[in-house]
Amino acid sequence: QVLLVESGGDLVQAGGSLTLSCTSSGIGFRFYTMDWYRQAPGKQRELVATITSGGRATYVDSVKGRFTISRANAKNTLYLQMDSLTPEDTAVYYCRAARPDLAGSSVYWGQGTQVTVSS
């Protein structure tokens, strides 16, 4: 059974920081491209950051310079360090695991963790 479990969401004041974690089981974590997505109330889910199996990271423009995605393959864990948070970052944050190098492979999602930023 594949499990992705996010943690670390919280209520924080604007300007504050949070670190999200996504712990996986049941997959060969080190082979997977890992993403953080978020979904704010009434909005579509959006891709926030991606890290490839080789460690290359990319970000949506709105979080560049504030968020850092990283992975610890030995711990099967994905992280998202979020600094200088704004109310616009309020959303449920989800991690996703995928193998874009394998056609037809499954994609896995976690259940999400709530981040609320107060002004």
C-alpha positions in Angstrom: 0.0 0.0 0.0 1.3 3.4 -1.0 1.0 6.2 1.6 1.9 9.8 1.4 1.4 11.6 4.7 1.8 15.4 5.0 2.4 17.2 8.2 3.5 20.6 9.5 0.6 22.7 8.6 -0.5 25.3 11.1 -1.8 28.8 11.7 0.9 31.4 11.4 1.1 35.2 11.2 2.1 36.9 8.0 5.9 37.1 7.7 6.3 33.8 9.6 7.7 30.5 8.5 6.6 26.9 8.4 8.2 23.6 7.2 5.9 21.0 5.7 6.9 17.3 5.5 5.6 14.5 3.4 6.6 11.0 4.4 6.1 8.2 2.0 5.9 4.4 2.2 5.2 1.7 -0.4 7.1 3.4 -3.2 10.8 3.6 -4.3 10.9 7.2 -3.1 14.3 8.0 -4.6 13.1 7.3 -8.1 10.1 9.6 -7.9 9.6 13.2 -9.0 7.9 14.9 -6.0 5.7 17.9 -6.1 4.0 20.2 -3.6 0.6 21.5 -4.7 -1.8 23.8 -2.9 -5.5 24.5 -3.1 -7.1 27.6 -1.7 -10.8 27.9 -1.0 -12.7 28.4 -4.3 -9.6 28.0 -6.4 -8.1 25.3 -8.5 -5.2 23.2 -7.2 -1.9 24.7 -8.3 1.6 23.3 -8.6 3.9 25.1 -6.1 7.2 23.3 -6.4 8.8 20.2 -7.9 12.0 18.3 -7.2 13.2 15.6 -9.5 14.8 12.3 -8.5 18.1 14.0 -9.3 17.4 16.9 -7.0 16.6 19.6 -9.5 14.0 22.1 -8.1 11.5 24.4 -9.8 9.0 26.8 -8.4 5.9 28.7 -9.3 6.8 32.4 -9.7 4.7 33.5 -6.7 6.9 31.5 -4.2 10.3 31.9 -5.8 12.8 33.2 -3.2 10.4 32.4 -0.3 9.9 28.6 -0.5 12.5 25.8 -0.7 11.7 22.2 -1.7 14.0 19.5 -0.6 14.1 15.7 -0.2 15.8 13.2 2.1 15.8 10.0 0.2 17.2 8.0 3.2 14.1 9.1 5.2 11.6 8.8 2.2 10.6 12.3 3.1 9.9 15.5 1.1 10.0 18.9 2.6 8.8 22.4 1.9 10.4 25.2 3.8 8.1 28.3 3.6 9.4 31.7 4.6 7.9 35.2 4.5 4.4 33.8 4.4 1.5 35.9 3.3 -2.3 35.5 3.6 -2.2 34.5 -0.1 -0.3 31.4 0.8 -3.3 30.1 2.8 -4.3 26.8 1.4 -4.4 23.0 1.8 -0.9 21.8 0.7 -0.6 18.4 -0.9 2.4 16.3 -1.9 2.4 14.2 -5.1 4.7 11.4 -6.3 5.1 10.6 -9.9 7.4 8.7 -12.4 7.3 10.8 -15.6 10.0 8.6 -17.0 7.6 5.5 -16.9 4.7 5.7 -19.3 1.4 4.7 -17.7 2.8 4.7 -14.1 0.6 5.6 -11.2 0.5 9.0 -9.5 0.1 9.2 -5.8 -1.3 12.0 -3.6 -1.3 12.7 0.1 -4.4 13.8 2.0 -3.1 17.4 2.6 -2.2 19.7 5.4 -3.8 23.0 6.1 -1.7 26.2 6.2 -3.4 29.3 7.3 -1.6 32.7 7.3 -3.2 35.5 9.3 -2.7 39.1 8.4 
